[in-house]
Amino acid sequence: MTKLRIGVLGIQGAYVRHADILSLVGAVPVIVKYGKQLEDLDGLIIPGGESSTMTKMMGFRIAYDDILQFGKFKPIFGTCAGLILLGKGISDPRIHQLELIDARISRNAYGSQKDSFVDDITLRFDIEKPYHAVFIRAPQIVSVGDSIRVLAECDNIPVLVESGLHLSASFHPELTGDARIHRYFIQKVKEIKNGEKNDSV
């Protein structure tokens, strides 16, 4: 059986850690730096990092529209800064959001680097074992639209959400040894590719 090819946007942030986990869960990771690399991918991860820097680099190595067009038809998983880019509601002119998910995001809402923390959350697709979520200068999901399914919360605030095609987390799932969220994304990509999963919630 052909393995899924999952890209990890490699212009800034912790993209290598995502690639390592993708290999662990049976996908073929592809570090994406240029738009042409998106052509034969089944899904894409936009990792954590610095959202304003990522926006700037999108205009240099890979076009904003390349990722936007990819996300209209194929799944994207955004983590931390990736969540910011997938969502909407940021007024900072340095950040160009894709607005692919109906969620309003507040940047660095959990505080600065020194306010980073780890908390146990419950994944609604696997409630038996807590997930140790790592929050580093994390954005906050302020509100979500009707198309959003909340998959996990921290202090009653959504921190892992899903739309028809896309998955987004305000924390860093690549920084733990727990691959459940990556496996969930891979399964989502597989079902969408095979036409088994509707692209609406």
C-alpha positions in Angstrom: 0.0 0.0 0.0 1.3 3.4 -1.0 2.2 5.6 2.0 0.7 9.1 2.3 3.1 11.9 1.4 2.7 14.7 4.0 4.5 18.0 3.6 5.9 20.0 6.5 6.3 23.7 5.7 10.0 24.1 6.2 10.6 27.9 6.1 10.7 28.5 9.8 9.9 26.7 13.1 10.1 23.2 14.5 9.4 21.4 11.2 12.0 18.6 11.6 10.3 17.3 14.8 7.0 17.0 12.8 8.8 15.1 10.0 10.2 12.7 12.6 6.8 11.9 14.0 5.3 11.5 10.5 7.9 8.8 9.8 7.0 7.2 13.1 3.3 6.9 12.2 4.0 5.5 8.7 3.8 8.5 6.4 6.4 9.9 4.1 7.5 13.4 5.3 8.5 16.0 2.8 10.1 19.3 3.9 8.4 21.9 1.8 10.3 25.1 0.9 8.9 25.8 -2.6 5.5 25.9 -4.1 6.2 23.2 -6.7 6.7 20.6 -3.9 3.0 20.9 -3.0 1.9 19.2 -6.2 2.2 15.6 -5.2 1.4 15.9 -1.5 -1.7 14.4 0.3 -1.6 16.8 3.2 0.5 19.6 4.8 1.6 20.6 8.3 2.3 24.2 9.1 4.4 24.0 12.3 4.9 26.3 15.2 7.4 29.2 14.9 6.9 32.9 14.4 3.8 33.8 12.4 5.1 37.2 11.1 8.3 35.6 10.0 6.4 32.8 8.3 4.3 35.3 6.5 7.4 37.2 5.3 9.0 33.9 4.1 5.9 32.9 2.2 6.5 35.8 -0.1 10.1 34.8 -0.6 10.3 31.0 -1.0 6.8 29.9 -1.4 3.8 31.9 -2.4 0.9 32.6 0.0 -1.5 31.6 -2.8 0.2 28.3 -3.3 -0.7 27.3 0.2 -4.2 28.8 0.1 -5.0 26.9 -3.1 -3.6 23.7 -1.6 -5.8 24.2 1.5 -9.0 24.6 -0.5 -8.8 20.9 -1.6 -6.4 19.1 0.7 -6.0 18.8 4.5 -3.7 21.1 6.5 -2.7 20.7 10.1 -1.6 24.0 11.8 0.1 24.0 15.1 0.7 27.1 17.2 1.9 29.7 14.6 0.3 27.3 12.0 -3.1 27.8 13.8 -2.6 31.6 13.6 -2.1 31.3 9.8 -5.0 29.0 9.2 -7.4 31.1 11.3 -8.7 34.7 11.2 -9.0 37.8 13.4 -5.4 39.0 13.7 -5.1 42.7 13.1 -1.3 42.8 12.9 -0.4 43.9 9.3 2.7 41.7 9.3 0.6 38.6 9.4 -1.3 37.4 6.4 -3.8 34.8 7.5 -5.2 32.1 5.2 -8.6 32.1 6.8 -9.2 28.4 6.0 -10.8 27.7 9.3 -13.7 29.6 10.9 -11.9 30.4 14.1 -10.8 33.8 15.5 -7.3 33.7 17.0 -5.6 35.9 19.6 -1.8 35.8 19.1 0.5 35.1 22.2 -2.6 35.1 24.3 -1.2 32.7 26.8 1.8 35.0 27.5 5.5 35.2 26.6 8.1 32.6 26.5 8.5 32.5 30.3 4.8 31.8 30.6 5.1 28.5 28.7 3.5 25.5 30.4 2.4 21.9 30.0 -1.1 20.8 30.9 -3.1 17.5 30.5 -6.0 17.7 28.1 -8.5 15.1 27.0 -8.7 14.2 23.3 -12.3 13.6 22.3 -11.2 10.9 19.9 -9.3 9.1 22.6 -10.6 9.9 26.1 -8.9 7.1 28.0 -5.4 8.6 28.4 -4.6 12.3 29.1 -2.5 14.1 26.5 0.4 16.3 27.8 0.0 19.5 25.7 3.0 21.8 25.5 2.1 25.5 25.2 4.9 27.9 24.1 3.9 31.5 23.5 0.6 30.0 22.5 -2.2 31.6 20.5 -5.7 31.3 21.9 -8.8 30.3 20.0 -11.2 33.1 20.9 -14.3 31.9 19.1 -15.3 29.3 16.5 -18.0 29.1 13.9 -20.6 26.4 13.3 -18.2 24.5 10.9 -15.7 23.8 13.7 -15.6 20.7 15.9 -13.7 21.1 19.2 -11.5 18.1 19.8 -9.9 19.2 23.1 -10.1 22.1 25.6 -7.8 23.5 28.3 -9.6 25.4 31.1 -12.8 25.3 28.9 -11.0 27.0 26.0 -10.7 25.1 22.7 -7.1 24.2 22.0 -7.5 21.5 19.3 -10.2 22.0 16.6 -11.2 20.4 13.3 -13.0 21.7 10.3 -14.0 19.7 7.2 -10.5 19.5 5.8 -8.3 21.0 8.4 -6.9 20.4 11.9 -5.5 23.0 14.2 -3.8 23.1 17.7 -2.7 26.0 19.8 0.0 23.8 21.4 3.0 21.8 20.1 2.2 18.2 19.5 5.6 17.5 17.9 7.3 18.2 21.3 6.0 15.1 23.1 6.5 11.4 22.5 2.7 11.0 22.0 1.8 10.6 18.3 -1.9 10.3 18.7 -2.8 13.7 17.1 -0.5 13.1 14.2 -2.1 9.7 13.7 -5.5 11.3 13.8 -4.4 13.7 11.1 -3.0 10.9 8.9 -6.3 9.0 9.2 -8.2 12.2 8.3 -6.0 12.7 5.2 -6.4 9.0 4.2 -10.2 9.2 4.5 -10.4 12.4 2.5 -8.1 11.1 -0.2 -10.2 7.9 -0.5 -13.4 9.8 -0.5 -14.5 8.2 2.8 -14.8 11.5 4.7 -17.0 14.4 3.8 -15.2 17.7 3.7 -17.8 19.4 5.9 -18.4 19.0 9.6 
